């Protein structure tokens, strides 16, 4: 009995520990294969199963309506520039209302004439320099508005392009800053937007809608985005800007909501945006095959409303797709075996 205790039991103990150690090694190098590795094995990235049932591709309506918050702003003044080089002969207007094309000032300059050759009474050749030809040009108002200043004096010398005055158009616009996602949704914007001013008149159509960087203010005016005009949006970035109809009872500095209807697609294939990798023009979805495994497929995208996106090519109605784009699994892979390394990277 003493020999059994001193020899057999220790040997059994060693055997049990050896079996446990072998099982741990197998689990470490092979146990995670089915849980997180992509069926492609080492040839492609593994994806984490988000445990959401697949959904069918269906038809629906997508209305690409972008609503942004903006501000009513005064349109920047227009600079009047000299159209000829010479001397200011006279001023034809004074500060106040002007119409488009109305004469504001006149510029005078002289042109030398070609010398005249001839002979005198004795038959000798002569050369006579005639008096220079006097030319004038009238500088007109580039647009209607209020002439706020004429910045030149009579007899002042000016060059082409010099600033000679300023006209305030007296019109208003609504401007709003766009996020990156909103810019992508407005790749083909309409020419109008619907605007509502809090506490103001009924919603109205705002025309001449343009997208782009904010228009710079003239040198003698404050930047609309500067602290001098706290009601205006911050400068920089891409903005949507549209013209307020003349006579609309709104004022610079008022808050406004701009709604841009950029397209409507009815009875088209739609899927949730969560199912698509990409959001503009092209994307990828994961189609569930007959074997239950998801396969990546490229699709052509159309309109989106922020929740659903139109599928123009790449899918058919009723196909099953993953509701969420698979998330790459960051589990480290053994470079020799191609199997996941459980417990993280080694030392």
TAZI-V777133 format. One record per backbone hydrogen bond with DSSP energy under -1.0 kcal/mol. CO is the residue of the C=O (numbers start at 1). NH is the residue of the N-H. If there is no record, write none. Layout:
co->{CO,CO}
nh->{NH,NH}
This chain:
co->{1,2,3,4,7,8,9,10,11,12,13,14,15,16,17,18,19,20,21,22,23,24,25,26,27,28,30,32,33,38,40,41,46,55,57,58,60,62,63,64,66,68,70,71,72,73,78,80,80,82,86,87,88,90,96,98,99,102,104,104,105,106,106,107,108,109,111,116,118,120,124,126,128,133,135,137,139,139,141,145,146,147,149,153,156,158,159,162,164,165,166,166,167,168,171,172,173,174,175,176,179,180,181,191,193,194,195,196,197,204,206,207,210,212,218,223,226,229,238,239,240,241,242,243,245,248,251,254,256,257,258,259,260,263,265,268,269,270,271,272,273,274,277,280,281,283,284,285,286,287,289,293,295,297,299,300,300,303,307,308,309,310,313,316,319,320,321,327,332,334,339,341}
nh->{5,6,7,9,11,12,13,14,15,16,17,18,19,20,21,22,23,24,25,26,27,28,29,30,31,342,33,36,37,41,43,44,329,321,318,270,268,265,65,262,260,258,256,175,253,173,167,164,165,161,158,108,155,106,147,145,102,141,92,93,139,89,90,137,87,135,133,128,126,123,120,118,116,111,109,107,104,105,101,98,168,96,166,156,88,86,162,82,151,80,148,149,78,146,75,244,73,242,71,240,183,184,185,209,206,259,204,257,200,195,193,243,241,239,221,226,229,232,178,212,176,210,174,207,248,250,254,72,70,196,68,194,66,64,62,60,311,58,309,275,276,325,284,282,301,299,277,297,322,295,292,289,287,285,283,312,313,310,273,305,271,302,300,319,57,288,55,48,341,338,334,344}
